[in-house]
């Protein structure tokens, strides 16, 4: 099967696994379909910096879902350490406020500069997609915080991409909770299909349990690929 490069650029494989060996095993049959892999709490806490450097050395962009949220000084120091690792994206909770978000953005840039690598793009988390309801004013307020704090992108539900384009034009949008039609939503309160996310104008899509939890992950990844490709036209 031919893999569309423009589709590959938009897909982020969520590696929620307990160790590097399990993550590598899950990635192996479907890695050609994605440009980026996402490392969250479980894998990062288990493997540490190797959870980033291992995949970066394999040629993947690495998305560290750190969800930074603390006092500005603490966030800045944590971001400094993350910035040195060569990650492509790092998440920060916009609910922490503009000063905290700016501390994260500055820390990522400073850490990257000391290591001689490109600064990660900070993605401001608006309202977690596990929440079934996201008040519009809350979503917009957090998008504005992320924008004014220097983030390069936003994490939001597919239905909120239009709001992001209005409130923070030019910022990329990452959509978690992507589910193929008919798949289990698991703990996602505001899931989105690949096609709906692309039609909404999303930049990159988080592909997790709808593929990695399937009986045949390769078949489901092909479905995701084909759905995005046909939607892009």
NORSULSUL-V142925 format. One record per residue. N is the residue number from 1. RES is the residue in one small letter. PHI is phi in whole degrees, -180 to 180 (* if undefined). PSI is psi in degrees with one decimal (none if undefined). BURIAL is # if it has 16 or more other ideal C-beta (glycine too) atoms within 10 Angstrom, else .. Layout:
N,RES,PHI,PSI,BURIAL  N,RES,PHI,PSI,BURIAL
This chain:
1,x,*,135.4,.  2,x,-80,131.5,.  3,x,-98,125.6,.  4,x,-76,120.2,.  5,x,-62,-34.4,.  6,x,-70,-29.6,.  7,x,-74,-44.3,#  8,x,-56,-38.7,.  9,x,-63,-23.7,.  10,x,-95,-8.1,#  11,x,-103,131.8,#  12,x,-118,118.0,#  13,x,-88,122.9,#  14,x,-84,114.4,#  15,x,-101,73.6,#  16,x,-90,84.1,#  17,x,-135,157.9,#  18,x,-78,-11.7,.  19,x,-160,167.0,.  20,x,-64,-37.8,#  21,x,-61,-43.6,.  22,x,-66,-39.9,.  23,x,-65,-43.3,#  24,x,-64,-39.7,.  25,x,-65,-38.7,.  26,x,-70,-35.5,#  27,x,-73,-34.9,#  28,x,-50,-49.5,.  29,x,-78,-14.3,.  30,x,-126,3.0,#  31,x,-62,-27.4,#  32,x,-66,-16.9,.  33,x,-88,-8.8,#  34,x,-129,147.9,#  35,x,-91,-29.1,#  36,x,-127,143.7,#  37,x,-119,143.5,#  38,x,-108,127.7,#  39,x,-110,121.1,#  40,x,-107,-164.5,#  41,x,-53,-50.4,.  42,x,-58,-53.4,#  43,x,-72,-38.7,#  44,x,-68,-41.1,#  45,x,-67,-29.9,.  46,x,-79,-42.1,#  47,x,-109,-13.9,#  48,x,68,-152.1,.  49,x,-55,-27.0,.  50,x,-62,-23.1,.  51,x,-65,-21.8,#  52,x,-96,-53.0,#  53,x,-65,-34.5,.  54,x,-60,-47.4,#  55,x,-76,-33.9,#  56,x,-62,-40.5,#  57,x,-67,-21.5,.  58,x,-86,-0.8,.  59,x,98,5.5,.  60,x,-89,147.6,#  61,x,-74,141.3,#  62,x,-116,128.4,#  63,x,-106,112.2,#  64,x,-97,111.6,#  65,x,-87,69.4,#  66,x,-78,-23.8,#  67,x,50,51.2,.  68,x,-58,129.2,#  69,x,-165,104.3,#  70,x,-168,-167.5,.  71,x,-66,151.3,.  72,x,-53,-41.1,#  73,x,-64,-43.6,.  74,x,-65,-43.3,.  75,x,-63,-42.5,#  76,x,-60,-44.7,#  77,x,-68,-39.2,.  78,x,-65,-40.0,#  79,x,-66,-35.9,#  80,x,-57,-46.3,#  81,x,-65,-42.6,.  82,x,-65,-37.6,#  83,x,-62,-25.3,#  84,x,-78,-11.6,#  85,x,-86,-14.9,#  86,x,90,20.0,#  87,x,-70,154.7,#  88,x,-92,-36.0,#  89,x,-135,146.5,#  90,x,-141,134.8,#  91,x,-94,148.6,#  92,x,-141,139.1,#  93,x,-77,116.3,#  94,x,-65,-20.3,#  95,x,-64,-15.0,#  96,x,-73,-12.5,#  97,x,98,162.2,.  98,x,-63,-40.8,#  99,x,-62,-43.1,.  100,x,-66,-43.3,#  101,x,-62,-42.7,#  102,x,-63,-37.1,#  103,x,-62,-38.6,#  104,x,-67,-47.6,#  105,x,-60,-44.8,#  106,x,-65,-41.3,#  107,x,-63,-42.8,#  108,x,-60,-44.3,#  109,x,-66,-42.1,#  110,x,-67,-42.8,#  111,x,-63,-43.1,#  112,x,-63,-40.1,#  113,x,-63,-40.0,.  114,x,-67,-28.3,.  115,x,-94,-6.3,.  116,x,70,31.9,.  117,x,-121,166.7,.  118,x,-69,142.2,.  119,x,-68,136.7,#  120,x,-64,153.2,#  121,x,-84,120.2,#  122,x,-79,130.3,#  123,x,-112,119.6,#  124,x,-83,119.9,#  125,x,-77,129.7,#  126,x,-91,-88.6,#  127,x,-123,127.8,#  128,x,-54,138.1,#  129,x,-74,-3.4,#  130,x,-75,-19.6,.  131,x,-77,125.5,.  132,x,-70,-22.1,.  133,x,-127,135.5,.  134,x,-130,101.8,#  135,x,-56,134.6,.  136,x,-57,-41.9,.  137,x,-65,-36.4,.  138,x,-68,-44.7,.  139,x,-61,-49.0,#  140,x,-62,-41.2,#  141,x,-62,-41.8,.  142,x,-74,-32.3,#  143,x,-62,-40.8,#  144,x,-66,-39.1,.  145,x,-62,-46.1,#  146,x,-62,-44.5,#  147,x,-59,-51.7,#  148,x,-73,-22.5,.  149,x,-83,-4.2,#  150,x,98,10.5,#  151,x,-64,151.2,#  152,x,-95,-6.0,#  153,x,-165,179.0,#  154,x,-132,151.2,#  155,x,-110,121.0,#  156,x,-156,171.2,#  157,x,-76,158.4,#  158,x,-58,-36.3,#  159,x,-69,-11.2,#  160,x,-103,3.6,#  161,x,-63,-39.8,#  162,x,-61,-38.7,.  163,x,-64,-42.5,#  164,x,-60,-41.1,#  165,x,-66,-28.0,#  166,x,-83,-44.7,.  167,x,-79,-37.9,#  168,x,-134,63.9,#  169,x,-59,139.2,.  170,x,96,-18.5,.  171,x,-80,142.9,#  172,x,-73,159.7,#  173,x,-126,126.3,#  174,x,-107,128.0,#  175,x,-112,109.3,#  176,x,-83,-180.0,#  177,x,67,28.9,#  178,x,-74,130.7,#  179,x,-136,134.2,#  180,x,-67,149.8,#  181,x,-56,131.2,.  182,x,88,-8.9,.  183,x,-80,157.9,#  184,x,-65,130.3,.  185,x,-75,-11.6,.  186,x,54,-127.2,.  187,x,-99,19.2,.  188,x,-85,123.6,#  189,x,-87,-23.9,.  190,x,-134,65.5,#  191,x,-74,164.2,#  192,x,-142,139.8,#  193,x,-77,158.4,#  194,x,-55,-43.8,#  195,x,-64,-44.0,#  196,x,-65,-38.1,#  197,x,-64,-43.0,#  198,x,-67,-43.1,#  199,x,-62,-32.2,.  200,x,-72,-18.5,#  201,x,104,15.3,.  202,x,-62,149.3,#  203,x,-87,-54.1,#  204,x,-134,150.9,#  205,x,-123,134.0,#  206,x,-87,115.5,#  207,x,-107,108.2,#  208,x,-120,-112.2,#  209,x,-64,-22.5,#  210,x,-61,-23.6,#  211,x,-108,-55.8,#  212,x,-68,-22.1,#  213,x,-95,3.0,.  214,x,-82,157.8,#  215,x,-64,-32.8,.  216,x,-129,85.2,.  217,x,-58,-36.8,#  218,x,-65,-43.1,.  219,x,-62,-41.3,.  220,x,-71,-34.9,#  221,x,-66,-37.5,#  222,x,-63,-38.4,#  223,x,-62,-44.2,#  224,x,-61,-48.3,#  225,x,-56,-49.6,#  226,x,-67,-36.5,.  227,x,-65,-43.3,#  228,x,-67,-44.1,#  229,x,-60,-44.1,#  230,x,-70,-32.4,.  231,x,-72,-38.7,.  232,x,-68,-24.4,.  233,x,80,none,.
